[in-house]
Amino acid sequence: MHIDALAGFFIMHPDRLQVVVASNLFGDILTDLGSAMLGSIGISPSANLNPEGRFPSMFEPIHGSAPDIAGKGIANPTGTLWAAAMMLSHLKLEAEAGLLMTAIARVLCEGKVRTPDIGGQATTSAMTDRIIAEL
């Protein structure tokens, strides 16, 4: 499927996709699109995987370093922590990955501590501390 058609498919049928394998350029575009559909690019993780293990795999939030908000204490740590959970899973530390994902999900569902990008006023530290406390 071509990238333009896949972008439309993302919007119309997100429930029919679980994993998309794409080049880095197209993967970046699609992860930004998916995160926008969720309401914030601060939530989503990303991974560049080398299944054969010949080269290192990389895990990061899709927003990268977000230099426009660096040092302001308003970045949503969810994407970073979710990327860490994906890394743990990739390293076959499934129990640890599950614990972290459960903590993230509970805090997001609880809705009491949220960063500005998802409708709250919490700082990066407050959101991180709440997820850690949930662990």
N, CA, C and O atoms as a printed pandas DataFrame, in Angstrom:
     atom_number atom_name residue_name chain_id  residue_number  x_coord  y_coord  z_coord
0              1         N          MET        A               1    0.855   -1.174    0.000
1              2        CA          MET        A               1    0.000    0.000    0.000
2              3         C          MET        A               1    0.900    1.236    0.000
3              4         O          MET        A               1    1.904    1.270    0.712
4              5         N          HIS        A               2    0.551    2.237   -0.783
5              6        CA          HIS        A               2    1.311    3.484   -0.832
6              7         C          HIS        A               2    1.019    4.325    0.409
7              8         O          HIS        A               2   -0.036    4.195    1.030
8              9         N          ILE        A               3    1.968    5.187    0.756
9             10        CA          ILE        A               3    1.870    5.959    1.989
10            11         C          ILE        A               3    0.624    6.838    2.029
11            12         O          ILE        A               3    0.008    6.974    3.087
12            13         N          ASP        A               4    0.240    7.433    0.908
13            14        CA          ASP        A               4   -0.941    8.299    0.928
14            15         C          ASP        A               4   -2.214    7.502    1.189
15            16         O          ASP        A               4   -3.090    7.953    1.927
16            17         N          ALA        A               5   -2.317    6.333    0.591
17            18        CA          ALA        A               5   -3.486    5.479    0.827
18            19         C          ALA        A               5   -3.486    4.951    2.257
19            20         O          ALA        A               5   -4.536    4.858    2.894
20            21         N          LEU        A               6   -2.301    4.604    2.756
21            22        CA          LEU        A               6   -2.210    4.093    4.122
22            23         C          LEU        A               6   -2.579    5.175    5.136
23            24         O          LEU        A               6   -3.216    4.880    6.147
24            25         N          ALA        A               7   -2.188    6.411    4.880
25            26        CA          ALA        A               7   -2.561    7.504    5.785
26            27         C          ALA        A               7   -4.080    7.632    5.868
27            28         O          ALA        A               7   -4.633    7.812    6.953
28            29         N          GLY        A               8   -4.743    7.539    4.735
29            30        CA          GLY        A               8   -6.205    7.571    4.745
30            31         C          GLY        A               8   -6.795    6.385    5.468
31            32         O          GLY        A               8   -7.779    6.520    6.196
32            33         N          PHE        A               9   -6.194    5.206    5.269
33            34        CA          PHE        A               9   -6.658    3.993    5.938
34            35         C          PHE        A               9   -6.499    4.126    7.448
35            36         O          PHE        A               9   -7.353    3.671    8.209
36            37         N          PHE        A              10   -5.400    4.752    7.881
37            38        CA          PHE        A              10   -5.171    5.010    9.307
38            39         C          PHE        A              10   -6.358    5.738    9.920
39            40         O          PHE        A              10   -6.839    5.375   10.993
40            41         N          ILE        A              11   -6.817    6.755    9.235
41            42        CA          ILE        A              11   -7.900    7.581    9.762
42            43         C          ILE        A              11   -9.241    6.861    9.700
43            44         O          ILE        A              11  -10.037    6.941   10.636
44            45         N          MET        A              12   -9.490    6.166    8.609
45            46        CA          MET        A              12  -10.795    5.536    8.422
46            47         C          MET        A              12  -10.958    4.210    9.156
47            48         O          MET        A              12  -12.064    3.863    9.568
48            49         N          HIS        A              13   -9.863    3.465    9.324
49            50        CA          HIS        A              13   -9.951    2.123    9.919
50            51         C          HIS        A              13   -8.815    1.862   10.918
51            52         O          HIS        A              13   -8.097    0.874   10.763
52            53         N          PRO        A              14   -8.632    2.700   11.919
53            54        CA          PRO        A              14   -7.513    2.481   12.841
54            55         C          PRO        A              14   -7.613    1.159   13.598
55            56         O          PRO        A              14   -6.598    0.611   14.028
56            57         N          ASP        A              15   -8.812    0.655   13.759
57            58        CA          ASP        A              15   -9.014   -0.599   14.484
58            59         C          ASP        A              15   -8.525   -1.814   13.702
59            60         O          ASP        A              15   -8.423   -2.903   14.267
60            61         N          ARG        A              16   -8.224   -1.654   12.434
61            62        CA          ARG        A              16   -7.798   -2.780   11.612
62            63         C          ARG        A              16   -6.280   -2.883   11.502
63            64         O          ARG        A              16   -5.769   -3.743   10.785
64            65         N          LEU        A              17   -5.563   -2.023   12.197
65            66        CA          LEU        A              17   -4.103   -2.024   12.168
66            67         C          LEU        A              17   -3.555   -2.273   13.566
67            68         O          LEU        A              17   -4.018   -1.682   14.541
68            69         N          GLN        A              18   -2.575   -3.145   13.653
69            70        CA          GLN        A              18   -1.889   -3.358   14.924
70            71         C          GLN        A              18   -0.419   -2.993   14.804
71            72         O          GLN        A              18    0.138   -2.338   15.686
72            73         N          VAL        A              19    0.207   -3.413   13.720
73            74        CA          VAL        A              19    1.620   -3.136   13.477
74            75         C          VAL        A              19    1.770   -2.708   12.026
75            76         O          VAL        A              19    1.193   -3.314   11.123
76            77         N          VAL        A              20    2.542   -1.670   11.816
77            78        CA          VAL        A              20    2.862   -1.235   10.460
78            79         C          VAL        A              20    4.377   -1.234   10.331
79            80         O          VAL        A              20    5.075   -0.649   11.160
80            81         N          VAL        A              21    4.875   -1.872    9.316
81            82        CA          VAL        A              21    6.305   -1.882    9.035
82            83         C          VAL        A              21    6.541   -0.879    7.914
83            84         O          VAL        A              21    5.949   -0.980    6.839
84            85         N          ALA        A              22    7.408    0.085    8.175
85            86        CA          ALA        A              22    7.649    1.146    7.200
86            87         C          ALA        A              22    9.084    1.631    7.316
87            88         O          ALA        A              22    9.766    1.375    8.309
88            89         N          SER        A              23    9.526    2.331    6.288
89            90        CA          SER        A              23   10.829    2.983    6.361
90            91         C          SER        A              23   10.762    4.062    7.438
91            92         O          SER        A              23    9.678    4.432    7.889
92            93         N          ASN        A              24   11.921    4.562    7.844
93            94        CA          ASN        A              24   11.957    5.578    8.889
94            95         C          ASN        A              24   11.159    6.819    8.490
95            96         O          ASN        A              24   10.409    7.353    9.308
96            97         N          LEU        A              25   11.304    7.279    7.265
97            98        CA          LEU        A              25   10.583    8.471    6.814
98            99         C          LEU        A              25    9.076    8.273    6.889
99           100         O          LEU        A              25    8.374    9.096    7.476
100          101         N          PHE        A              26    8.575    7.199    6.305
101          102        CA          PHE        A              26    7.136    6.957    6.310
102          103         C          PHE        A              26    6.640    6.593    7.703
103          104         O          PHE        A              26    5.523    6.951    8.079
104          105         N          GLY        A              27    7.458    5.888    8.466
105          106        CA          GLY        A              27    7.086    5.563    9.841
106          107         C          GLY        A              27    6.913    6.816   10.682
107          108         O          GLY        A              27    5.987    6.900   11.489
108          109         N          ASP        A              28    7.804    7.796   10.499
109          110        CA          ASP        A              28    7.682    9.064   11.222
110          111         C          ASP        A              28    6.374    9.771   10.880
111          112         O          ASP        A              28    5.690   10.290   11.762
112          113         N          ILE        A              29    6.036    9.786    9.605
113          114        CA          ILE        A              29    4.798   10.435    9.174
114          115         C          ILE        A              29    3.588    9.738    9.792
115          116         O          ILE        A              29    2.690   10.389   10.326
116          117         N          LEU        A              30    3.576    8.416    9.715
117          118        CA          LEU        A              30    2.420    7.662   10.208
118          119         C          LEU        A              30    2.287    7.711   11.726
119          120         O          LEU        A              30    1.171    7.751   12.243
120          121         N          THR        A              31    3.407    7.710   12.449
121          122        CA          THR        A              31    3.298    7.794   13.907
122          123         C          THR        A              31    2.807    9.172   14.336
123          124         O          THR        A              31    2.048    9.285   15.299
124          125         N          ASP        A              32    3.228   10.213   13.636
125          126        CA          ASP        A              32    2.691   11.546   13.936
126          127         C          ASP        A              32    1.192   11.600   13.661
127          128         O          ASP        A              32    0.435   12.180   14.440
128          129         N          LEU        A              33    0.766   11.002   12.564
129          130        CA          LEU        A              33   -0.657   10.966   12.227
130          131         C          LEU        A              33   -1.449   10.210   13.296
131          132         O          LEU        A              33   -2.489   10.679   13.757
132          133         N          GLY        A              34   -0.949    9.047   13.679
133          134        CA          GLY        A              34   -1.634    8.249   14.698
134          135         C          GLY        A              34   -1.726    8.977   16.023
135          136         O          GLY        A              34   -2.756    8.921   16.694
136          137         N          SER        A              35   -0.663    9.655   16.403
137          138        CA          SER        A              35   -0.675   10.400   17.661
138          139         C          SER        A              35   -1.624   11.576   17.612
139          140         O          SER        A              35   -2.284   11.885   18.604
140          141         N          ALA        A              36   -1.698   12.235   16.471
141          142        CA          ALA        A              36   -2.654   13.336   16.329
142          143         C          ALA        A              36   -4.074   12.816   16.494
143          144         O          ALA        A              36   -4.930   13.506   17.049
144          145         N          MET        A              37   -4.326   11.612   16.018
145          146        CA          MET        A              37   -5.655   11.016   16.183
146          147         C          MET        A              37   -5.959   10.759   17.654
147          148         O          MET        A              37   -7.117   10.811   18.069
148          149         N          LEU        A              38   -4.921   10.482   18.446
149          150        CA          LEU        A              38   -5.094   10.270   19.886
150          151         C          LEU        A              38   -5.245   11.585   20.643
151          152         O          LEU        A              38   -5.759   11.604   21.761
152          153         N          GLY        A              39   -4.803   12.671   20.043
153          154        CA          GLY        A              39   -4.938   13.970   20.671
154          155         C          GLY        A              39   -3.646   14.592   21.139
155          156         O          GLY        A              39   -3.644   15.744   21.573
156          157         N          SER        A              40   -2.525   13.853   21.062
157          158        CA          SER        A              40   -1.257   14.407   21.517
158          159         C          SER        A              40   -0.096   13.571   21.002
159          160         O          SER        A              40   -0.151   12.341   21.013
160          161         N          ILE        A              41    0.963   14.251   20.549
161          162        CA          ILE        A              41    2.150   13.495   20.163
162          163         C          ILE        A              41    2.979   13.106   21.389
163          164         O          ILE        A              41    3.958   12.372   21.261
164          165         N          GLY        A              42    2.602   13.583   22.561
165          166        CA          GLY        A              42    3.321   13.244   23.783
166          167         C          GLY        A              42    3.026   11.851   24.303
167          168         O          GLY        A              42    3.711   11.369   25.206
168          169         N          ILE        A              43    2.024   11.203   23.752
169          170        CA          ILE        A              43    1.597    9.905   24.264
170          171         C          ILE        A              43    2.310    8.731   23.605
171          172         O          ILE        A              43    2.552    7.712   24.252
172          173         N          SER        A              44    2.643    8.862   22.345
173          174        CA          SER        A              44    3.028    7.696   21.548
174          175         C          SER        A              44    4.514    7.359   21.565
175          176         O          SER        A              44    5.370    8.243   21.539
176          177         N          PRO        A              45    4.800    6.060   21.608
177          178        CA          PRO        A              45    6.176    5.582   21.503
178          179         C          PRO        A              45    6.507    5.253   20.053
179          180         O          PRO        A              45    5.629    5.214   19.191
180          181         N          SER        A              46    7.765    5.022   19.808
181          182        CA          SER        A              46    8.215    4.614   18.486
182          183         C          SER        A              46    9.398    3.674   18.662
183          184         O          SER        A              46   10.140    3.752   19.641
184          185         N          ALA        A              47    9.553    2.788   17.695
185          186        CA          ALA        A              47   10.688    1.865   17.734
186          187         C          ALA        A              47   11.223    1.655   16.330
187          188         O          ALA        A              47   10.458    1.484   15.380
188          189         N          ASN        A              48   12.529    1.669   16.209
189          190        CA          ASN        A              48   13.215    1.258   14.991
190          191         C          ASN        A              48   13.878   -0.068   15.336
191          192         O          ASN        A              48   14.860   -0.113   16.076
192          193         N          LEU        A              49   13.329   -1.135   14.792
193          194        CA          LEU        A              49   13.755   -2.473   15.199
194          195         C          LEU        A              49   14.644   -3.139   14.168
195          196         O          LEU        A              49   14.456   -2.982   12.962
196          197         N          ASN        A              50   15.617   -3.886   14.670
197          198        CA          ASN        A              50   16.413   -4.765   13.836
198          199         C          ASN        A              50   16.198   -6.171   14.376
199          200         O          ASN        A              50   16.896   -6.602   15.293
200          201         N          PRO        A              51   15.226   -6.889   13.805
201          202        CA          PRO        A              51   14.858   -8.204   14.347
202          203         C          PRO        A              51   15.997   -9.215   14.375
203          204         O          PRO        A              51   16.024  -10.095   15.236
204          205         N          GLU        A              52   16.940   -9.096   13.439
205          206        CA          GLU        A              52   18.055  -10.047   13.416
206          207         C          GLU        A              52   19.078   -9.769   14.509
207          208         O          GLU        A              52   19.903  -10.629   14.820
208          209         N          GLY        A              53   19.031   -8.586   15.088
209          210        CA          GLY        A              53   19.978   -8.245   16.143
210          211         C          GLY        A              53   21.347   -7.849   15.627
211          212         O          GLY        A              53   22.283   -7.713   16.415
212          213         N          ARG        A              54   21.488   -7.661   14.320
213          214        CA          ARG        A              54   22.784   -7.266   13.760
214          215         C          ARG        A              54   23.125   -5.824   14.120
215          216         O          ARG        A              54   24.296   -5.460   14.229
216          217         N          PHE        A              55   22.100   -5.019   14.301
217          218        CA          PHE        A              55   22.276   -3.621   14.649
218          219         C          PHE        A              55   21.383   -3.315   15.846
219          220         O          PHE        A              55   20.380   -3.999   16.051
220          221         N          PRO        A              56   21.722   -2.313   16.630
221          222        CA          PRO        A              56   20.878   -1.991   17.786
222          223         C          PRO        A              56   19.492   -1.504   17.356
223          224         O          PRO        A              56   19.335   -0.879   16.307
224          225         N          SER        A              57   18.521   -1.797   18.167
225          226        CA          SER        A              57   17.188   -1.241   17.984
226          227         C          SER        A              57   17.101    0.038   18.808
227          228         O          SER        A              57   17.818    0.197   19.796
228          229         N          MET        A              58   16.221    0.947   18.399
229          230        CA          MET        A              58   16.103    2.226   19.088
230          231         C          MET        A              58   14.648    2.461   19.491
231          232         O          MET        A              58   13.727    2.189   18.721
232          233         N          PHE        A              59   14.459    2.961   20.686
233          234        CA          PHE        A              59   13.128    3.217   21.234
234          235         C          PHE        A              59   13.077    4.659   21.719
235          236         O          PHE        A              59   13.977    5.113   22.425
236          237         N          GLU        A              60   12.025    5.378   21.340
237          238        CA          GLU        A              60   11.903    6.782   21.727
238          239         C          GLU        A              60   10.452    7.229   21.592
239          240         O          GLU        A              60    9.657    6.582   20.911
240          241         N          PRO        A              61   10.112    8.340   22.245
241          242        CA          PRO        A              61    8.784    8.907   21.985
242          243         C          PRO        A              61    8.786    9.464   20.567
243          244         O          PRO        A              61    9.838    9.849   20.056
244          245         N          ILE        A              62    7.623    9.510   19.927
245          246        CA          ILE        A              62    7.623    9.970   18.537
246          247         C          ILE        A              62    8.004   11.430   18.401
247          248         O          ILE        A              62    8.435   11.854   17.329
248          249         N          HIS        A              63    7.855   12.205   19.460
249          250        CA          HIS        A              63    8.170   13.630   19.362
250          251         C          HIS        A              63    9.654   13.918   19.433
251          252         O          HIS        A              63   10.057   15.075   19.312
252          253         N          GLY        A              64   10.486   12.898   19.627
253          254        CA          GLY        A              64   11.920   13.128   19.733
254          255         C          GLY        A              64   12.245   13.956   20.963
255          256         O          GLY        A              64   11.661   13.754   22.027
256          257         N          SER        A              65   13.168   14.878   20.820
257          258        CA          SER        A              65   13.606   15.664   21.978
258          259         C          SER        A              65   12.698   16.852   22.284
259          260         O          SER        A              65   12.835   17.464   23.343
260          261         N          ALA        A              66   11.787   17.187   21.397
261          262        CA          ALA        A              66   10.837   18.306   21.573
262          263         C          ALA        A              66   11.545   19.575   22.045
263          264         O          ALA        A              66   11.221   20.098   23.111
264          265         N          PRO        A              67   12.510   20.079   21.263
265          266        CA          PRO        A              67   13.275   21.248   21.703
266          267         C          PRO        A              67   12.431   22.498   21.947
267          268         O          PRO        A              67   12.847   23.385   22.692
268          269         N          ASP        A              68   11.261   22.578   21.335
269          270        CA          ASP        A              68   10.411   23.758   21.531
270          271         C          ASP        A              68    9.845   23.867   22.941
271          272         O          ASP        A              68    9.457   24.951   23.375
272          273         N          ILE        A              69    9.798   22.740   23.661
273          274        CA          ILE        A              69    9.282   22.791   25.035
274          275         C          ILE        A              69   10.320   22.322   26.059
275          276         O          ILE        A              69    9.999   22.138   27.233
276          277         N          ALA        A              70   11.557   22.130   25.612
277          278        CA          ALA        A              70   12.621   21.664   26.512
278          279         C          ALA        A              70   12.794   22.631   27.681
279          280         O          ALA        A              70   12.833   23.847   27.494
280          281         N          GLY        A              71   12.895   22.078   28.877
281          282        CA          GLY        A              71   13.135   22.868   30.073
282          283         C          GLY        A              71   11.922   23.571   30.652
283          284         O          GLY        A              71   12.035   24.247   31.675
284          285         N          LYS        A              72   10.773   23.429   30.026
285          286        CA          LYS        A              72    9.560   24.104   30.506
286          287         C          LYS        A              72    8.755   23.256   31.488
287          288         O          LYS        A              72    7.832   23.757   32.130
288          289         N          GLY        A              73    9.101   21.977   31.607
289          290        CA          GLY        A              73    8.393   21.111   32.549
290          291         C          GLY        A              73    6.984   20.755   32.131
291          292         O          GLY        A              73    6.162   20.398   32.975
292          293         N          ILE        A              74    6.684   20.845   30.832
293          294        CA          ILE        A              74    5.322   20.559   30.370
294          295         C          ILE        A              74    5.244   19.355   29.432
295          296         O          ILE        A              74    4.156   18.998   28.980
296          297         N          ALA        A              75    6.369   18.734   29.140
297          298        CA          ALA        A              75    6.367   17.583   28.228
298          299         C          ALA        A              75    5.646   16.400   28.872
299          300         O          ALA        A              75    5.786   16.150   30.069
300          301         N          ASN        A              76    4.892   15.695   28.080
301          302        CA          ASN        A              76    4.201   14.500   28.556
302          303         C          ASN        A              76    5.206   13.343   28.538
303          304         O          ASN        A              76    5.736   13.018   27.475
304          305         N          PRO        A              77    5.479   12.718   29.680
305          306        CA          PRO        A              77    6.458   11.632   29.725
306          307         C          PRO        A              77    5.922   10.289   29.237
307          308         O          PRO        A              77    6.675    9.318   29.160
308          309         N          THR        A              78    4.637   10.218   28.906
309          310        CA          THR        A              78    4.013    8.944   28.561
310          311         C          THR        A              78    4.693    8.273   27.379
311          312         O          THR        A              78    4.972    7.075   27.437
312          313         N          GLY        A              79    4.969    9.009   26.306
313          314        CA          GLY        A              79    5.615    8.421   25.136
314          315         C          GLY        A              79    6.981    7.847   25.462
315          316         O          GLY        A              79    7.349    6.786   24.956
316          317         N          THR        A              80    7.733    8.540   26.302
317          318        CA          THR        A              80    9.052    8.058   26.706
318          319         C          THR        A              80    8.937    6.786   27.535
319          320         O          THR        A              80    9.670    5.824   27.308
320          321         N          LEU        A              81    8.022    6.780   28.491
321          322        CA          LEU        A              81    7.856    5.606   29.349
322          323         C          LEU        A              81    7.283    4.424   28.578
323          324         O          LEU        A              81    7.656    3.278   28.831
324          325         N          TRP        A              82    6.388    4.692   27.648
325          326        CA          TRP        A              82    5.830    3.626   26.806
326          327         C          TRP        A              82    6.928    3.052   25.910
327          328         O          TRP        A              82    6.983    1.841   25.698
328          329         N          ALA        A              83    7.801    3.914   25.384
329          330        CA          ALA        A              83    8.936    3.441   24.591
330          331         C          ALA        A              83    9.848    2.564   25.450
331          332         O          ALA        A              83   10.384    1.565   24.972
332          333         N          ALA        A              84   10.021    2.939   26.709
333          334        CA          ALA        A              84   10.818    2.115   27.624
334          335         C          ALA        A              84   10.165    0.753   27.828
335          336         O          ALA        A              84   10.857   -0.263   27.890
336          337         N          ALA        A              85    8.843    0.724   27.931
337          338        CA          ALA        A              85    8.129   -0.555   28.064
338          339         C          ALA        A              85    8.313   -1.408   26.810
339          340         O          ALA        A              85    8.486   -2.623   26.904
340          341         N          MET        A              86    8.277   -0.775   25.643
341          342        CA          MET        A              86    8.517   -1.512   24.402
342          343         C          MET        A              86    9.932   -2.079   24.373
343          344         O          MET        A              86   10.145   -3.201   23.914
344          345         N          MET        A              87   10.899   -1.306   24.861
345          346        CA          MET        A              87   12.277   -1.776   24.919
346          347         C          MET        A              87   12.396   -2.972   25.859
347          348         O          MET        A              87   13.061   -3.956   25.536
348          349         N          LEU        A              88   11.757   -2.886   27.014
349          350        CA          LEU        A              88   11.784   -4.008   27.953
350          351         C          LEU        A              88   11.201   -5.261   27.312
351          352         O          LEU        A              88   11.747   -6.353   27.473
352          353         N          SER        A              89   10.122   -5.113   26.605
353          354        CA          SER        A              89    9.507   -6.245   25.912
354          355         C          SER        A              89   10.447   -6.803   24.852
355          356         O          SER        A              89   10.584   -8.019   24.721
356          357         N          HIS        A              90   11.088   -5.932   24.103
357          358        CA          HIS        A              90   12.048   -6.341   23.072
358          359         C          HIS        A              90   13.205   -7.121   23.695
359          360         O          HIS        A              90   13.751   -8.036   23.080
360          361         N          LEU        A              91   13.566   -6.753   24.908
361          362        CA          LEU        A              91   14.650   -7.432   25.629
362          363         C          LEU        A              91   14.166   -8.666   26.383
363          364         O          LEU        A              91   14.897   -9.242   27.189
364          365         N          LYS        A              92   12.929   -9.064   26.110
365          366        CA          LYS        A              92   12.306  -10.255   26.708
366          367         C          LYS        A              92   12.039  -10.092   28.198
367          368         O          LYS        A              92   11.977  -11.083   28.926
368          369         N          LEU        A              93   11.882   -8.873   28.653
369          370        CA          LEU        A              93   11.521   -8.583   30.041
370          371         C          LEU        A              93   10.031   -8.256   30.074
371          372         O          LEU        A              93    9.624   -7.143   30.405
372          373         N          GLU        A              94    9.235   -9.256   29.722
373          374        CA          GLU        A              94    7.791   -9.065   29.543
374          375         C          GLU        A              94    7.078   -8.665   30.832
375          376         O          GLU        A              94    6.183   -7.820   30.809
376          377         N          ALA        A              95    7.464   -9.260   31.945
377          378        CA          ALA        A              95    6.800   -8.926   33.215
378          379         C          ALA        A              95    7.012   -7.456   33.556
379          380         O          ALA        A              95    6.076   -6.761   33.952
380          381         N          GLU        A              96    8.248   -6.987   33.402
381          382        CA          GLU        A              96    8.562   -5.599   33.704
382          383         C          GLU        A              96    7.846   -4.652   32.741
383          384         O          GLU        A              96    7.332   -3.611   33.151
384          385         N          ALA        A              97    7.817   -5.018   31.470
385          386        CA          ALA        A              97    7.102   -4.210   30.474
386          387         C          ALA        A              97    5.620   -4.126   30.825
387          388         O          ALA        A              97    5.012   -3.060   30.727
388          389         N          GLY        A              98    5.053   -5.236   31.227
389          390        CA          GLY        A              98    3.639   -5.269   31.605
390          391         C          GLY        A              98    3.337   -4.399   32.807
391          392         O          GLY        A              98    2.315   -3.714   32.841
392          393         N          LEU        A              99    4.217   -4.421   33.789
393          394        CA          LEU        A              99    4.021   -3.578   34.975
394          395         C          LEU        A              99    4.032   -2.098   34.609
395          396         O          LEU        A              99    3.194   -1.326   35.076
396          397         N          LEU        A             100    4.983   -1.715   33.774
397          398        CA          LEU        A             100    5.074   -0.315   33.369
398          399         C          LEU        A             100    3.858    0.097   32.541
399          400         O          LEU        A             100    3.309    1.178   32.753
400          401         N          MET        A             101    3.435   -0.739   31.613
401          402        CA          MET        A             101    2.262   -0.422   30.792
402          403         C          MET        A             101    0.991   -0.328   31.636
403          404         O          MET        A             101    0.142    0.530   31.397
404          405         N          THR        A             102    0.870   -1.205   32.610
405          406        CA          THR        A             102   -0.295   -1.160   33.498
406          407         C          THR        A             102   -0.309    0.137   34.300
407          408         O          THR        A             102   -1.360    0.755   34.466
408          409         N          ALA        A             103    0.854    0.548   34.796
409          410        CA          ALA        A             103    0.939    1.801   35.553
410          411         C          ALA        A             103    0.569    2.994   34.673
411          412         O          ALA        A             103   -0.170    3.879   35.104
412          413         N          ILE        A             104    1.078    3.019   33.445
413          414        CA          ILE        A             104    0.753    4.106   32.518
414          415         C          ILE        A             104   -0.752    4.143   32.259
415          416         O          ILE        A             104   -1.377    5.200   32.335
416          417         N          ALA        A             105   -1.319    2.992   31.956
417          418        CA          ALA        A             105   -2.756    2.915   31.642
418          419         C          ALA        A             105   -3.609    3.363   32.826
419          420         O          ALA        A             105   -4.592    4.083   32.649
420          421         N          ARG        A             106   -3.237    2.941   34.021
421          422        CA          ARG        A             106   -4.023    3.328   35.200
422          423         C          ARG        A             106   -4.008    4.835   35.417
423          424         O          ARG        A             106   -5.041    5.438   35.706
424          425         N          VAL        A             107   -2.838    5.435   35.278
425          426        CA          VAL        A             107   -2.728    6.880   35.494
426          427         C          VAL        A             107   -3.506    7.642   34.419
427          428         O          VAL        A             107   -4.197    8.613   34.728
428          429         N          LEU        A             108   -3.401    7.215   33.174
429          430        CA          LEU        A             108   -4.146    7.893   32.110
430          431         C          LEU        A             108   -5.651    7.733   32.294
431          432         O          LEU        A             108   -6.406    8.689   32.119
432          433         N          CYS        A             109   -6.081    6.538   32.642
433          434        CA          CYS        A             109   -7.521    6.295   32.839
434          435         C          CYS        A             109   -8.059    7.023   34.062
435          436         O          CYS        A             109   -9.194    7.498   34.063
436          437         N          GLU        A             110   -7.246    7.105   35.092
437          438        CA          GLU        A             110   -7.642    7.807   36.311
438          439         C          GLU        A             110   -7.917    9.287   36.020
439          440         O          GLU        A             110   -8.862    9.868   36.555
440          441         N          GLY        A             111   -7.087    9.881   35.176
441          442        CA          GLY        A             111   -7.310   11.249   34.723
442          443         C          GLY        A             111   -7.033   12.358   35.710
443          444         O          GLY        A             111   -7.312   13.519   35.411
444          445         N          LYS        A             112   -6.497   12.047   36.874
445          446        CA          LYS        A             112   -6.261   13.084   37.884
446          447         C          LYS        A             112   -4.990   13.885   37.617
447          448         O          LYS        A             112   -4.925   15.077   37.916
448          449         N          VAL        A             113   -3.985   13.224   37.054
449          450        CA          VAL        A             113   -2.714   13.877   36.765
450          451         C          VAL        A             113   -2.502   13.818   35.256
451          452         O          VAL        A             113   -2.292   12.749   34.682
452          453         N          ARG        A             114   -2.562   14.996   34.625
453          454        CA          ARG        A             114   -2.401   15.074   33.169
454          455         C          ARG        A             114   -1.581   16.308   32.819
455          456         O          ARG        A             114   -1.724   17.368   33.429
456          457         N          THR        A             115   -0.734   16.146   31.835
457          458        CA          THR        A             115    0.050   17.272   31.340
458          459         C          THR        A             115   -0.825   18.142   30.429
459          460         O          THR        A             115   -1.891   17.702   29.998
460          461         N          PRO        A             116   -0.389   19.368   30.133
461          462        CA          PRO        A             116   -1.221   20.286   29.343
462          463         C          PRO        A             116   -1.663   19.750   27.974
463          464         O          PRO        A             116   -2.747   20.093   27.503
464          465         N          ASP        A             117   -0.851   18.927   27.342
465          466        CA          ASP        A             117   -1.204   18.437   26.005
466          467         C          ASP        A             117   -2.427   17.530   26.007
467          468         O          ASP        A             117   -3.048   17.327   24.964
468          469         N          ILE        A             118   -2.779   16.984   27.161
469          470        CA          ILE        A             118   -3.961   16.113   27.260
470          471         C          ILE        A             118   -4.995   16.687   28.237
471          472         O          ILE        A             118   -5.760   15.957   28.868
472          473         N          GLY        A             119   -4.988   18.010   28.335
473          474        CA          GLY        A             119   -6.042   18.687   29.075
474          475         C          GLY        A             119   -5.826   18.895   30.551
475          476         O          GLY        A             119   -6.776   19.197   31.273
476          477         N          GLY        A             120   -4.608   18.744   31.021
477          478        CA          GLY        A             120   -4.349   18.941   32.440
478          479         C          GLY        A             120   -3.403   20.095   32.697
479          480         O          GLY        A             120   -3.112   20.897   31.809
480          481         N          GLN        A             121   -2.930   20.163   33.931
481          482        CA          GLN        A             121   -2.002   21.221   34.311
482          483         C          GLN        A             121   -0.763   20.667   34.995
483          484         O          GLN        A             121    0.061   21.430   35.497
484          485         N          ALA        A             122   -0.624   19.348   35.020
485          486        CA          ALA        A             122    0.505   18.720   35.709
486          487         C          ALA        A             122    1.813   18.954   34.958
487          488         O          ALA        A             122    1.833   19.111   33.737
488          489         N          THR        A             123    2.883   18.972   35.710
489          490        CA          THR        A             123    4.213   19.085   35.113
490          491         C          THR        A             123    4.692   17.704   34.666
491          492         O          THR        A             123    4.096   16.679   34.996
492          493         N          THR        A             124    5.770   17.711   33.919
493          494        CA          THR        A             124    6.405   16.460   33.505
494          495         C          THR        A             124    6.753   15.630   34.735
495          496         O          THR        A             124    6.491   14.427   34.775
496          497         N          SER        A             125    7.340   16.272   35.733
497          498        CA          SER        A             125    7.741   15.572   36.959
498          499         C          SER        A             125    6.548   14.996   37.702
499          500         O          SER        A             125    6.608   13.867   38.189
500          501         N          ALA        A             126    5.467   15.755   37.796
501          502        CA          ALA        A             126    4.280   15.275   38.512
502          503         C          ALA        A             126    3.683   14.052   37.821
503          504         O          ALA        A             126    3.284   13.094   38.484
504          505         N          MET        A             127    3.621   14.084   36.504
505          506        CA          MET        A             127    3.081   12.942   35.757
506          507         C          MET        A             127    3.993   11.730   35.915
507          508         O          MET        A             127    3.520   10.614   36.129
508          509         N          THR        A             128    5.297   11.951   35.809
509          510        CA          THR        A             128    6.258   10.860   35.980
510          511         C          THR        A             128    6.162   10.282   37.384
511          512         O          THR        A             128    6.120    9.064   37.556
512          513         N          ASP        A             129    6.126   11.148   38.383
513          514        CA          ASP        A             129    6.025   10.690   39.773
514          515         C          ASP        A             129    4.764    9.865   40.002
515          516         O          ASP        A             129    4.794    8.875   40.734
516          517         N          ARG        A             130    3.663   10.264   39.383
517          518        CA          ARG        A             130    2.400    9.526   39.558
518          519         C          ARG        A             130    2.487    8.141   38.928
519          520         O          ARG        A             130    1.994    7.169   39.499
520          521         N          ILE        A             131    3.108    8.045   37.762
521          522        CA          ILE        A             131    3.271    6.736   37.113
522          523         C          ILE        A             131    4.205    5.858   37.936
523          524         O          ILE        A             131    3.946    4.666   38.105
524          525         N          ILE        A             132    5.279    6.432   38.445
525          526        CA          ILE        A             132    6.206    5.668   39.296
526          527         C          ILE        A             132    5.486    5.181   40.547
527          528         O          ILE        A             132    5.660    4.031   40.952
528          529         N          ALA        A             133    4.685    6.038   41.160
529          530        CA          ALA        A             133    3.936    5.642   42.358
530          531         C          ALA        A             133    2.989    4.487   42.053
531          532         O          ALA        A             133    2.766    3.626   42.904
532          533         N          GLU        A             134    2.438    4.465   40.859
533          534        CA          GLU        A             134    1.515    3.397   40.459
534          535         C          GLU        A             134    2.245    2.069   40.272
535          536         O          GLU        A             134    1.638    1.003   40.384
536          537         N          LEU        A             135    3.533    2.133   39.991
537          538        CA          LEU        A             135    4.318    0.899   39.853
538          539         C          LEU        A             135    4.389    0.162   41.178
539          540         O          LEU        A             135    5.007   -0.900   41.262
